[in-house]
Amino acid sequence: METIEFGIQVLQLIDQTRLAGCEVGAKLNETIEALLPELVRKTQGESTTSLQPADYKVLIARQVIDLEQTLKELNLQRGDYIFLLRLPTAKTKLRLYAEPAQPGADFVIEKSSALIGRADPEQGIEPEVDLTNLLKGRRSVSRRQAELREKDGKWQIMLCKDAKGIMFLGDTRLEPERPYALESGAAISFGSLDAPDLRLYIKYL
């Protein structure tokens, strides 16, 4: 069976491990799932019991890659590298939830950054706060609507540059590319303030 040799490098480390014998017809997510625990064990020497492939972003030429692609479709050459970027764990977890509760409207962010928006598998967009089903049929949220970022235990939200939907934090309308501090108990509204399509509340964990 045709195979291809390629390297995987964890960006936060100096060390690197080369892995061979990966079938070119295998989907990238299946390949990463099989190889990631052994890779991290070799390079970091840490327990992999809680390790999940979803904890990593996969990049080639600094672009996030659709994990449904196969190695053959990526057209990798011998010696090319797939980059794995593991986002730092947040000092303070963030919960976004609807009140009253709605199915699928409860998100816990454990990494130091997250995307709010709509999923688009064809473009490899899988937001941590996925509003696809919550705002189904509405256009009040973009694929890349807003970013959440944590620094020193405090969270901020920033509307993306090309976001089309309207968002409010409390009674303040968000302006693109301007960070706003998030406080526990605050509310994020989508669409309008008086009759929002969706309202999510913030809680620090």
C-alpha positions in Angstrom: 0.0 0.0 0.0 1.3 3.5 -0.9 2.7 5.3 2.1 4.2 8.7 2.7 6.8 9.9 5.2 6.1 13.2 6.9 7.1 15.1 10.0 4.9 16.5 12.8 6.2 19.3 14.9 4.6 20.7 18.1 5.2 24.4 17.8 5.6 25.1 21.5 8.6 22.7 21.6 12.1 22.8 20.2 12.2 19.0 19.8 10.5 17.4 16.8 9.6 13.8 15.9 9.4 12.3 12.4 6.8 9.7 11.8 6.6 7.4 8.8 4.3 4.8 7.3 1.1 6.9 7.4 -1.3 5.9 4.6 -2.0 8.6 2.1 -5.7 7.6 2.0 -6.2 8.2 5.7 -8.1 11.3 6.8 -6.0 13.8 8.6 -8.1 13.6 11.8 -7.7 9.8 11.9 -4.0 10.1 11.4 -3.6 12.7 14.1 -5.8 10.7 16.5 -3.6 7.7 16.0 -0.2 9.4 16.2 -0.7 12.3 18.7 -0.5 10.4 22.0 2.8 8.7 21.0 4.2 12.0 19.6 3.4 13.9 22.8 4.8 11.1 25.0 8.1 11.1 23.1 8.5 14.9 23.0 7.0 15.9 26.4 7.1 12.8 28.5 3.7 13.6 30.0 0.6 11.5 30.6 -1.7 11.4 27.6 -4.8 10.1 29.4 -6.6 13.4 29.0 -5.2 14.3 25.7 -7.6 14.9 22.8 -6.8 15.6 19.2 -9.4 18.4 19.4 -7.0 20.2 21.8 -4.8 20.9 18.9 -5.1 23.1 15.8 -3.6 21.6 12.7 -1.8 23.9 10.3 0.1 23.6 7.1 1.8 26.8 5.8 0.2 28.5 8.8 -3.3 27.8 7.6 -5.9 25.8 9.6 -6.5 22.6 7.7 -9.8 20.7 7.2 -9.3 17.5 9.1 -11.6 15.6 6.7 -8.9 15.9 4.0 -6.6 12.9 3.3 -2.8 13.1 3.3 -3.0 12.5 -0.5 -5.3 15.4 -1.0 -2.9 17.6 0.9 -0.2 16.7 -1.7 2.5 16.5 0.9 6.1 15.8 -0.2 8.7 13.8 1.6 10.1 15.9 4.4 7.1 18.3 4.6 5.8 19.1 8.0 2.3 19.2 9.5 2.2 21.7 12.4 0.3 21.1 15.6 -0.5 24.1 17.7 -1.8 23.4 21.2 -3.6 26.4 22.7 -2.7 27.2 26.3 -5.1 26.2 29.0 -6.9 29.2 30.4 -6.3 30.2 34.0 -10.0 30.9 34.4 -12.5 28.8 32.5 -15.4 30.7 30.8 -19.0 29.5 30.6 -21.5 30.9 28.1 -25.1 29.7 28.6 -28.7 30.6 27.8 -31.3 31.4 30.5 -33.7 29.7 30.5 -31.7 26.8 29.3 -31.7 25.8 25.6 -30.4 22.6 24.1 -26.9 23.2 22.8 -26.7 26.6 24.3 -24.1 25.9 27.0 -20.4 26.2 26.3 -17.4 25.9 28.5 -14.2 27.4 27.2 -11.0 25.9 28.7 -8.5 27.2 26.3 -7.1 30.8 26.3 -8.9 31.7 23.1 -12.1 30.7 21.3 -14.1 31.6 18.3 -17.8 32.5 18.2 -19.6 31.9 14.9 -21.2 29.4 12.5 -19.5 26.2 11.5 -18.4 25.8 7.9 -16.7 22.4 7.4 -15.8 23.2 3.8 -13.7 26.1 5.0 -12.4 24.3 8.1 -14.2 26.7 10.5 -15.3 25.0 13.7 -16.0 27.6 16.3 -15.8 26.7 20.0 -19.0 28.6 20.5 -21.0 27.2 17.5 -24.2 29.0 17.0 -25.1 27.2 13.8 -28.2 25.4 15.2 -29.1 28.1 17.7 -29.4 30.7 15.0 -30.5 28.4 12.2 -32.2 30.3 9.3 -31.0 33.7 10.6 -28.1 35.7 9.3 -27.3 37.5 12.6 -24.0 35.7 13.0 -21.0 35.3 10.7 -18.8 32.3 10.4 -16.2 34.2 12.3 -18.3 36.5 14.4 -16.2 37.3 17.5 -13.2 36.1 19.4 -12.8 35.4 23.1 -9.4 35.8 24.7 -8.2 35.2 28.2 -5.2 36.9 29.8 -4.1 36.7 33.4 -7.4 35.2 34.4 -9.5 37.9 32.8 -11.6 37.5 29.6 -12.2 39.8 26.7 -14.5 39.7 23.6 -13.7 41.3 20.3 -16.0 41.5 17.3 -14.2 40.2 14.1 -13.4 42.7 11.4 -15.8 41.3 8.8 -18.6 40.2 11.2 -22.0 41.0 9.7 -24.2 40.3 12.8 -24.9 42.8 15.5 -23.8 42.0 19.0 -24.3 43.7 22.4 -22.4 43.3 25.7 -24.9 44.4 28.3 -26.4 47.5 26.6 -23.2 48.3 24.6 -23.1 47.6 20.9 -19.8 45.9 20.0 -17.5 47.6 17.5 -15.2 45.5 15.2 -11.7 44.9 16.4 -12.2 46.6 19.7 -11.7 44.4 22.9 -14.3 44.6 25.6 -13.8 43.2 29.1 -16.1 40.4 30.1 -17.4 40.2 33.7 -19.1 37.2 35.3 -22.9 37.8 35.1 -22.7 39.9 31.9 -25.0 39.1 28.9 -24.1 38.9 25.2 -27.0 39.5 22.9 -27.2 38.7 19.2 -29.4 40.6 16.7 -30.9 43.2 18.8 -31.0 44.4 22.4 -34.7 44.4 23.1 -35.7 41.2 21.3 -32.4 39.3 20.6 -32.2 36.2 18.5 -30.1 34.7 21.2 -28.7 35.9 24.6 -25.9 34.2 26.3 -24.7 34.8 29.9 -21.2 34.8 31.1 -19.8 33.0 34.1 -16.3 32.6 35.3 -15.5 29.0 36.5 
